Amino acid sequence: MPVDRRRAPPGHARADAPAAGPWHLYLIECRNGAYYAGITSDIERRYAQHAAGKGARYTRANPPVRLIGTRAFADKSAALKAEHAIRKLPRARKIRFLAGA
C-alpha cells in the first residue's frame, strides 16, 4: 500500500503521522562495526525497520547488530541538532554523548 506523502491541512495530523511526544536520538552498531545515528519518535518501530532492511540505505547494506543507546529530546529540532553533533564526534565520545556527558 503506497504511503500518502501529501501534507495534512493546517491543524490536522496525517493518519500515519507519529504521535506527539519526545524525539529520540539513537545509536546503532552495524554488522560492519560502524555506528549509525538517527532520530525518531518511536524507537521500537524504527529499530524494527532497520532490522527488517526497510530503514536507511546505510543500514540496508550494513544491518544493525544492536541498539547501543538513546537520548530523549523535547522536540524534533533539538533531536536533529543532536544528530548532527553526534555524527561529528569520534567513535569513543559518541556513547558518552548519549549519556549526556
QUIHU-V91560 format. One record per pair of residues at least 12 apart in sequence whose C-alpha atoms are under 8 Angstrom apart, sorted by the first residue. I is the first residue (numbers start at 1). J is the second residue. If there is no record, write none. Layout:
BEGIN
i=(I I)
j=(J J)
END
This chain:
BEGIN
i=(18 18 19 20 21 21 21 22 22 22 22 22 22 23 23 23 23 23 23 23 23 23 23 24 24 24 24 24 24 24 24 24 24 25 25 25 25 25 25 25 25 25 25 25 25 26 26 26 26 26 26 26 26 26 26 27 27 27 27 28 28 28 28 28 28 29 29 29 29 29 30 30 30 30 30 30 31 31 31 31 32 35 36 37 37 37 38 39 39 39 47 50 50 51 51 68 69 69 70 71 71 71)
j=(41 42 41 41 41 74 75 41 72 73 74 75 76 39 40 41 42 72 73 74 75 76 79 39 40 41 42 43 70 71 72 73 79 37 38 39 40 70 71 72 73 79 82 83 98 38 39 40 43 67 68 69 70 71 98 67 68 69 70 64 65 66 67 68 69 64 65 66 67 68 59 62 63 64 65 66 62 63 64 65 62 91 59 83 86 87 83 79 80 83 67 63 64 63 64 95 95 98 98 98 99 100)
END
